Amino acid sequence: MDRIIDYNIDSADDGLRVEQFLRRRGYSAQNLTEIKRMPKSILVNGVHYYMRQRLAAGDHLLVHIQETACSENIPPVRLPLNILYEDEDLVVINKPAGMPIHPSLNNYTNSIANALAWYYQEQRKPFIFRCCNRLDRDTSGITIVAKHLVSGNILSEMVRRHEIRREYLAIARGSVIPDAGTITAPLARKPGTIIERTIDFEHGETAVTHYKVISEQNGHSLISLRLETGRTHQIRIHMKHLGYPLIGDYLYNPDMEYIQRQALHSHRLCLSHPITGDPMEFTAPMPEDMLRVIQPV
């Protein structure tokens, strides 16, 4: 990807070295190392600068990111993409259930990564796949992909610091009691499997989920969940721990009467833009297979 980012230097940043200024805006040391290798990547008032040169109030700093490589082992495949938003720094996608984020040994050509590789190949743009909030294959909804190394690093740091707010919708059978609360239960790998996770109060990693029942229809509860942490299978295990596992969950509750995948949807995502800092909010409507459970025809 080719991206030009410009900054106007004000009095608060007067005297900072270029590298100091950029680190304060979320660039990693690795980002700066890679940018230094790119031709004419740092210009101040139209003049090439080195990372250790100092900036002055009123300067105009231009950072030119030039990525020419493409992700290896991700073949471009023409697949439908539901793009909710795209700019020069990120793309927001409403992922369908049944489509993994990354290619895998047994699912090499049916992922979001394959679809994006095709999408950008058609535009003749190099593309390195950097997904920032990964969803399980059978979980539908919003996911964000960074379009260059700087936005990728900043978004990853935002995820690590829990600065991206995520709301999910899920369906469980029966009436969830209590109808709102917080589930705090650490998660770890289940012995004997590389896929499943389990509650482990001795060795598990901290995991916190806030939930609230939105409605009860057709013998099921529609639940809104907000993640404070983002552990693998967190919502699925926490709801089972509460006593109300998600329907359709082949790993933790194979109740397939009404739906053939875990009834879980990434519904809303809020964040600050990684480059501009502007507030952003995205929503994806609940998919048809979940709607049919609570609103049968």
Secondary structure, 3 states (H helix, E strand, C coil): CEEEEEEECCHHHCCCEHHHHHHHCCCCHHHHHHHHCCCCCEEECCEECCCCCECCCCCEEEEEEECCCCCCCCCCCCCCCCEEEECCCEEEEEECCCCCCCCECCECCCCHHHHHHHHHHHCCCCCCCEECCCCCCCCEEEEEEECCHHHHHHHHHHHHCCCCEEEEEEEEECCCCCCEEEEECCEEECCCCCCCEEECCCCCECCEEEEEEEEEECCEEEEEEEECCCCCCHHHHHHHHHCCCECCECCCECCCCCCCCCCEEEEEEEEECCCCCCEEEEECCCCHHHHHHHCCC
